[in-house]
Amino acid sequence: MAQVVAEKVFSEQRRLQLVQGDITAEEVDAIVNAANRYLQHGGGVAGAIVRRGGSVIQEESDRWVREHGPVAHDSPAYTTAGQLPCRYVIHAVGPMWGEGDEDEKLCAAVRGSLRVAEQLGCASLALPAISTGIFGFPKERAARLILRTLADYFDARPSGTLKTVRVTLLDPPTLSAFQEAWQELWGSPSPEA
Ligand code: AR6
């Protein structure tokens, strides 16, 4: 069961939420997958998305790569969502830790996901902690970059379609890293704050 552990309200009642839960269960317009550039959804959150959503997600991903080539950090792909409760899966490619320019590539993946969600007309979006699992990006550093990028987006785009963006985190170490980053940026992580 997903639980909102922190919330910040921006202008026009747009909300950024920190959520503990499984992103494959999120009832939002779109979820973001932490993908690789060939959209071969093996392990991590990608594997969970295909297991729960069904093979149509991998099939559409394969077609995307055949038609568009490997996916760049700043230009996520998207597919339908099969059996998942959301409508779309946006496949964002974060950096592998150690490959160079990791911070910029992670921010580009987040900004690209927001842009694609807007293009699809989404009002709600859930993202995982891109790159912080198999790709090895340090969790605290990723948390600061992801939250800041989302806040910058809400500050800069008061007229977009997105009303709610959730950062949905499954495991306790990742959740604590994001709670710490949240505290650094905005103080108390309590939803009542
Ligand atoms: N809900 C929310 N978060 C999750 C879930 C879930 N169901 N499952 C895992 N996480 P990762 P990456 C968290 O490894 O580092 C795949 O093989 C996990 O705890 O999924 O970007 C792709 O195909 C971690 O905090 O993505 C790529 O080859 C976060 O999701 C590669 O892994 C991201 O971990 C991408 O690696």
Boltz pocket constraint, residues with backbone or C-beta under 6 A from the ligand:
constraints:
  - pocket:
      binder: B
      contacts: [[A, 21], [A, 22], [A, 23], [A, 24], [A, 34], [A, 35], [A, 36], [A, 40], [A, 41], [A, 42], [A, 43], [A, 44], [A, 45], [A, 46], [A, 47], [A, 48], [A, 94], [A, 95], [A, 128], [A, 129], [A, 130], [A, 131], [A, 132], [A, 133], [A, 134], [A, 135], [A, 136], [A, 137], [A, 168], [A, 169], [A, 170], [A, 171], [A, 174]]
      max_distance: 6.0
